[in-house]
């Protein structure tokens, strides 16, 4: 989030800056990565969050397997303009998977 407007208290009061925050709009690069996730045909990748700053893409959210986590990183890295991928996705197995393996 970034400050978009600042204001100060009236004369005679201590100056205090108040920042109103708005969510950052996704960059074009983040949108490209998100599009590639959508085009991949893998449903879990569609729900991932993508943020970008200076060519570094951060991918976050939950996926059902380590394979999906790695796939998200591979897809993001292949997008032109991405210099680095920070993969913050977490692997969260479904309840059905836990029953099948007896966990």
C-alpha positions as CSV (number, residue, x, y, z in Angstrom):
1,X,0.0,0.0,0.0
2,X,1.2,3.5,-0.6
3,X,0.2,6.9,0.7
4,X,-2.0,8.9,-1.7
5,X,-3.0,11.9,0.3
6,X,-1.5,13.7,3.3
7,X,-3.0,16.4,5.6
8,X,-1.9,18.2,8.8
9,X,-3.8,19.3,11.9
10,X,-4.9,23.0,12.2
11,X,-2.6,25.8,13.3
12,X,-1.6,25.6,17.0
13,X,-1.7,21.9,17.1
14,X,1.2,19.5,16.7
15,X,1.7,18.7,13.1
16,X,0.7,15.1,12.5
17,X,0.6,13.6,9.1
18,X,-2.3,11.4,8.3
19,X,-1.9,9.1,5.3
20,X,-4.8,7.5,3.6
21,X,-3.8,4.2,2.1
22,X,-5.1,2.6,-1.1
23,X,-4.2,-0.8,-2.4
24,X,-1.5,-0.8,-5.1
25,X,-2.7,-1.5,-8.6
26,X,-1.0,-4.6,-10.1
27,X,1.8,-3.8,-12.4
28,X,1.8,-4.9,-16.0
29,X,4.4,-7.5,-15.2
30,X,2.3,-8.9,-12.3
31,X,-0.7,-9.0,-14.6
32,X,1.3,-10.9,-17.2
33,X,2.3,-13.5,-14.6
34,X,-1.3,-13.8,-13.4
35,X,-2.4,-14.3,-17.0
36,X,0.1,-17.1,-17.5
37,X,-1.3,-18.8,-14.3
38,X,-4.8,-18.5,-15.8
39,X,-3.6,-19.9,-19.1
40,X,-1.8,-22.8,-17.5
41,X,-5.1,-24.7,-17.0
42,X,-4.2,-25.5,-13.3
43,X,-7.0,-24.4,-11.1
44,X,-4.9,-23.9,-7.9
45,X,-2.6,-21.4,-9.7
46,X,-5.6,-19.1,-10.6
47,X,-6.1,-18.1,-6.9
48,X,-2.4,-17.1,-6.3
49,X,-1.5,-13.5,-5.6
50,X,1.2,-11.8,-7.6
51,X,3.0,-8.6,-6.8
52,X,5.9,-7.0,-8.6
53,X,8.6,-4.5,-7.7
54,X,11.5,-3.6,-9.8
55,X,11.4,-6.9,-11.8
56,X,11.1,-9.0,-8.6
57,X,7.8,-11.0,-8.6
58,X,6.4,-12.3,-5.3
59,X,3.9,-15.1,-5.6
60,X,1.8,-16.0,-2.5
61,X,-1.2,-18.1,-1.6
62,X,-2.0,-21.7,-1.0
63,X,-1.4,-24.7,-3.4
64,X,-2.2,-28.4,-2.8
65,X,1.2,-29.8,-3.6
66,X,4.9,-29.0,-3.8
67,X,4.6,-29.7,-7.6
68,X,2.1,-26.8,-7.9
69,X,4.4,-24.6,-5.9
70,X,7.3,-25.3,-8.2
71,X,5.1,-24.9,-11.3
72,X,4.0,-21.5,-10.1
73,X,7.7,-20.5,-9.8
74,X,8.6,-21.9,-13.1
75,X,5.8,-20.1,-14.9
76,X,6.5,-16.8,-13.2
77,X,10.3,-17.1,-14.0
78,X,9.5,-17.6,-17.7
79,X,7.7,-14.3,-18.2
80,X,9.8,-11.6,-20.0
81,X,10.9,-8.9,-17.6
82,X,10.9,-11.0,-14.4
83,X,14.4,-10.9,-12.9
84,X,13.7,-12.8,-9.7
85,X,10.8,-14.8,-8.2
86,X,10.1,-14.9,-4.5
87,X,7.9,-17.9,-4.0
88,X,5.9,-17.5,-0.8
89,X,3.2,-20.0,-1.6
90,X,2.4,-22.5,1.1
91,X,1.5,-26.1,0.5
92,X,-1.8,-27.1,2.2
93,X,-3.0,-30.6,1.6
94,X,-6.7,-31.1,1.5
95,X,-8.5,-33.1,4.2
96,X,-9.2,-35.9,1.7
97,X,-5.4,-36.3,1.1
98,X,-4.8,-36.6,4.8
99,X,-7.3,-39.4,5.1
100,X,-5.8,-41.3,2.2
101,X,-2.3,-41.3,3.7
102,X,-3.5,-41.8,7.3
103,X,-2.2,-38.5,8.6
